[in-house]
Amino acid sequence: MSDKAINDNSNKVTYWLKPSDLLKSVYVHSRSYVSDFDKLVSDPIREKQIYREHIYMEKEELLEILEISVSANNFEMSGVGVELGSGCSAISVELVKRNENIRKIYAVEIVPEIVEYAAVPLIYMHKVEEKVVPVVGSFDDIKLSDNSVDFIIEFDSLHHSFDLNRTIRESNRILKPGSKLLAIDRAHWSTSKRRRNELENVKYSKEFLTARGLDPNIAVTRAENGEHEHLLDDYLSTFKNAGFTDVNWVFLVDPKLSILKLSLISAIPSLFRRNTKYHYIQTWPFRKLVLPVMLMRIFKLKKVGRFINFPRNKNSNRFQAKTLIYATK
């Protein structure tokens, strides 16, 4: 149970790690300030607030992402699965609701409060507690047997790994031969190690630290808070080195001209973008984006090579582009 006030949801959680030990981590501590969603008056309001705080997009948008990510490479899900860095477990919940062939998903999240205060309410309001197992644990040390898992999925969690090689090796260990992992994450296509180090070593402001219950007088970098800037090639080579035999990727993109603008801006040295909203944008080379984006815009093509047309609503907070990686053991 977490160090917060006594929480009735703690008895519905599987603990692979002790919450009291985890709170010593800056990464965990900075994400431990979570609303008590059980206090909200109705399930629809509760669910909408959980999505607002933990998914940062509307439920319908998440479902669109899952649908296209699964169909783009015929990612089959049945039997026993694991969601890495599951947060509020929204993905696990929606997958078991839509796929009767899934017997169980272990939703593994390292921040106890998110599991107790967000994941458990979401799981129980949808009555999928027999299939979704909320777990407080690390995706670097999954307490499941070798070759015991039928599929793995993650959404924006691998870039939080402090040891990408270890995380992916652990995923390979628990997967059955021939089984697959789907990673939906952010990735730079090309940028220098110096620039990535610069981004990762940015120190948070005192206001940021205070808002998250951290000592405002200590120095905390983005990397220490789990924000890592991996190259697409880093992911691909790490999967292959971990023993995955088939590793492919595609790129979801909203083919508006703004994505080309961002691509051009990403080529500007980050030193000159430091105090702008463009400081942390991913690096996507213009020369690789311009042709598929223009073909999608002019001819309304659904796919150009590895690029998949994935438009978004005008007022959406959903990402403009995301990398999908499919790895088979």
C-alpha positions in Angstrom: 0.0 0.0 0.0 1.2 3.5 -0.8 2.3 6.1 1.8 -0.8 8.1 1.1 -3.9 7.9 3.4 -5.3 4.4 3.7 -6.7 3.4 0.3 -9.3 0.7 0.0 -8.2 0.0 -3.5 -4.8 -1.3 -2.4 -6.2 -4.8 -1.6 -7.2 -5.0 -5.3 -3.6 -4.6 -6.5 -0.8 -7.1 -7.0 2.5 -5.8 -5.6 5.7 -7.0 -7.1 7.5 -4.2 -5.4 7.0 -2.3 -2.1 5.5 1.2 -2.6 7.5 2.5 0.3 10.7 1.6 -1.5 9.6 3.0 -4.8 8.8 6.5 -3.4 12.5 7.0 -2.9 12.8 7.3 -6.7 12.5 10.8 -8.2 10.6 9.3 -11.2 8.0 7.7 -9.0 7.7 10.5 -6.5 7.1 13.2 -9.1 4.2 11.2 -10.5 2.6 10.3 -7.2 0.3 13.3 -6.9 -2.9 11.7 -8.3 -6.5 12.6 -7.8 -8.7 10.2 -5.8 -11.1 9.3 -8.6 -13.3 7.2 -6.4 -14.6 10.5 -4.9 -16.1 11.7 -8.2 -19.9 11.3 -8.5 -20.4 9.1 -11.5 -18.5 6.6 -13.7 -18.6 8.8 -16.8 -17.2 11.8 -15.0 -14.6 9.6 -13.2 -13.5 8.0 -16.5 -13.2 11.3 -18.3 -11.1 12.8 -15.5 -8.8 9.7 -15.5 -8.3 10.1 -19.2 -7.6 13.8 -18.8 -4.9 13.3 -16.2 -3.3 10.2 -17.5 -3.9 9.7 -21.2 -4.0 13.4 -22.3 -6.6 12.7 -25.0 -10.2 11.7 -25.4 -11.1 8.0 -25.1 -12.3 7.9 -28.8 -8.9 9.0 -29.9 -7.1 6.3 -27.9 -9.4 3.7 -29.4 -8.5 5.0 -32.9 -4.8 4.7 -32.1 -5.3 1.1 -30.8 -7.3 0.1 -33.8 -4.8 1.4 -36.4 -1.8 0.2 -34.5 -3.2 -3.4 -34.2 -4.4 -3.5 -37.8 -1.3 -2.0 -39.4 0.7 -5.1 -38.8 -1.9 -7.7 -38.0 -0.9 -7.7 -34.3 -2.9 -10.6 -32.8 -3.8 -10.6 -29.2 -5.0 -13.7 -27.3 -4.2 -15.7 -24.2 -2.0 -13.9 -21.6 -0.6 -10.4 -22.2 1.4 -7.7 -20.5 1.1 -3.9 -20.8 4.4 -2.2 -20.0 4.2 1.1 -18.1 0.4 0.8 -18.0 -0.4 3.9 -16.1 -4.2 4.0 -15.5 -4.5 0.7 -17.4 -6.9 2.2 -20.0 -5.3 0.2 -22.9 -5.6 -3.1 -21.0 -9.2 -2.3 -20.1 -10.2 -1.5 -23.7 -8.3 -4.5 -25.2 -10.1 -7.1 -23.0 -13.5 -5.4 -23.6 -13.0 -5.8 -27.4 -11.2 -9.1 -27.6 -12.7 -12.2 -25.9 -9.7 -14.2 -26.8 -7.6 -12.4 -24.2 -7.7 -14.4 -21.0 -5.6 -12.0 -18.9 -3.5 -8.9 -19.0 -1.0 -7.9 -16.4 -1.0 -4.1 -16.4 2.4 -3.3 -15.0 3.0 0.2 -13.6 5.7 1.4 -11.2 3.9 4.4 -9.6 1.7 2.9 -6.8 -0.7 5.9 -6.6 -1.5 5.7 -10.3 -2.3 2.0 -9.9 -4.3 2.4 -6.7 -6.1 5.6 -7.4 -6.6 5.5 -11.3 -6.1 2.0 -12.6 -8.3 0.2 -10.1 -11.3 2.5 -10.4 -11.1 2.3 -14.2 -10.8 -1.5 -14.1 -13.7 -2.0 -11.7 -16.1 0.5 -13.4 -15.8 -1.5 -16.6 -16.1 -4.8 -14.7 -13.0 -6.4 -16.2 -11.2 -7.2 -12.9 -11.3 -10.9 -13.8 -9.0 -10.2 -16.8 -7.0 -7.1 -16.0 -4.5 -7.5 -13.2 -3.2 -4.1 -11.9 0.4 -4.6 -10.8 2.8 -2.3 -9.0 6.1 -3.4 -10.5 9.0 -2.7 -12.8 9.1 -3.6 -16.5 12.7 -4.4 -15.9 11.8 -7.2 -13.5 8.6 -8.9 -14.5 7.5 -11.6 -12.0 6.4 -14.0 -14.7 8.0 -17.2 -15.9 10.1 -17.5 -19.1 8.2 -18.1 -22.3 4.8 -17.6 -20.5 3.3 -14.5 -22.3 1.4 -14.4 -25.6 1.8 -10.7 -26.4 3.1 -7.4 -25.0 2.0 -3.9 -25.7 3.2 -0.5 -24.5 2.1 3.1 -25.2 4.6 5.9 -24.5 6.4 3.9 -21.7 9.6 2.6 -23.3 11.1 6.1 -23.5 10.9 6.2 -19.7 13.2 3.2 -19.4 16.4 3.9 -17.5 18.0 0.9 -19.2 16.4 0.2 -22.6 18.5 -3.0 -23.1 17.4 -4.5 -19.8 13.7 -3.6 -20.4 13.6 -5.2 -23.8 15.6 -8.2 -22.8 13.1 -8.8 -20.0 10.2 -8.5 -22.5 11.9 -11.1 -24.7 12.4 -13.4 -21.7 8.7 -13.7 -20.8 7.4 -13.9 -24.4 6.7 -17.3 -25.9 8.6 -18.1 -29.1 6.8 -16.6 -32.1 4.9 -14.1 -29.9 4.9 -10.3 -30.6 5.5 -7.0 -28.9 3.8 -3.8 -30.1 5.5 -0.5 -29.0 3.7 2.8 -29.6 6.2 5.4 -28.7 8.1 8.6 -29.6 11.4 8.4 -31.4 13.9 10.7 -33.1 14.8 9.7 -36.6 18.1 11.5 -36.6 19.8 13.8 -34.1 23.2 14.1 -32.6 24.1 12.5 -29.3 25.1 16.0 -28.1 21.6 17.3 -28.8 19.9 14.4 -27.1 22.2 14.8 -24.1 21.4 18.5 -24.0 17.6 17.7 -24.0 18.0 15.0 -21.3 20.1 17.2 -19.1 17.7 20.1 -18.9 17.1 20.9 -15.2 13.6 21.4 -14.0 12.5 24.7 -12.5 11.9 25.2 -8.8 8.2 25.6 -9.6 8.1 22.2 -11.3 9.8 20.5 -8.4 7.6 22.2 -5.8 4.4 21.2 -7.7 5.5 17.6 -7.6 6.4 17.5 -3.9 10.2 17.5 -4.6 12.8 19.6 -2.8 13.0 22.8 -4.9 16.6 23.2 -4.0 17.9 20.0 -5.6 18.9 19.6 -9.2 16.7 17.2 -11.2 17.2 16.6 -14.9 14.7 15.3 -17.5 16.7 12.1 -17.7 16.6 11.6 -14.0 12.8 12.0 -14.3 12.6 9.3 -16.9 12.4 11.5 -20.0 14.8 9.9 -22.5 15.4 10.9 -26.2 15.9 7.6 -28.1 16.6 7.3 -31.8 14.5 5.0 -33.9 17.7 3.1 -34.7 18.3 2.7 -30.9 15.0 0.9 -30.5 15.4 -1.3 -33.6 18.9 -2.4 -32.7 18.0 -3.0 -29.0 15.2 -5.3 -30.0 17.4 -7.2 -32.4 20.2 -7.5 -29.8 17.7 -8.7 -27.2 16.9 -11.7 -29.5 13.8 -10.6 -31.4 14.0 -12.2 -34.8 11.7 -9.9 -36.8 11.5 -6.1 -36.1 9.5 -3.8 -38.3 8.2 -0.2 -37.9 5.6 2.2 -39.4 5.0 5.8 -38.8 1.5 7.3 -38.1 1.3 10.8 -39.4 -1.3 13.5 -39.6 -0.4 14.9 -43.1 -1.0 18.5 -42.5 1.5 21.1 -43.5 2.2 21.8 -39.8 4.1 18.5 -39.6 6.5 19.7 -42.3 6.9 22.9 -40.4 7.8 21.0 -37.2 10.2 18.9 -39.2 12.0 22.1 -40.4 12.0 23.6 -37.0 13.5 20.4 -35.5 16.6 20.9 -37.7 17.3 24.2 -35.9 19.9 23.7 -33.2 18.0 23.2 -29.9 20.1 26.0 -28.3 18.0 28.5 -30.4 14.7 26.8 -29.5 15.4 26.6 -25.7 12.8 29.1 -24.6 10.2 28.2 -27.1 7.4 25.6 -27.3 9.5 23.8 -29.9 12.4 22.9 -27.6 11.5 19.3 -27.1 10.0 18.3 -30.4 11.2 15.1 -32.1 13.6 15.2 -35.0 12.1 14.1 -38.3 14.1 14.9 -41.4 12.1 17.1 -43.8 13.5 15.2 -46.8 12.0 11.9 -45.6 8.6 13.4 -44.6 7.9 15.8 -47.5 7.1 13.2 -50.2 4.8 10.9 -48.3 3.0 13.8 -46.6 2.4 15.6 -50.0 1.2 12.3 -51.6 -1.3 11.8 -48.8 -2.5 15.3 -49.1 -2.9 15.4 -52.8 -4.0 11.9 -53.6 -5.6 11.0 -50.2 -3.5 7.9 -50.0 -3.9 5.8 -46.8 -0.3 4.6 -46.8 2.9 5.5 -48.5 5.7 3.1 -47.7 6.1 3.0 -43.9 3.9 6.1 -43.5 0.3 5.7 -42.5 -2.2 8.5 -43.0 -3.7 9.2 -39.5 -5.5 12.6 -39.5 -6.7 14.1 -36.3 -9.5 16.6 -35.4 -8.7 20.3 -35.5 -8.9 20.8 -31.7 -7.4 17.5 -30.7 -4.6 17.2 -28.2 -3.5 13.9 -29.8 0.0 13.7 -31.2 0.7 14.6 -34.8 3.0 11.6 -35.4 4.0 8.4 -33.6 6.3 5.5 -34.3 5.0 2.0 -34.1 7.4 -0.9 -33.7 6.5 -4.6 -34.1 8.9 -7.1 -32.7 8.6 -10.9 -32.9 10.5 -13.3 -30.7 
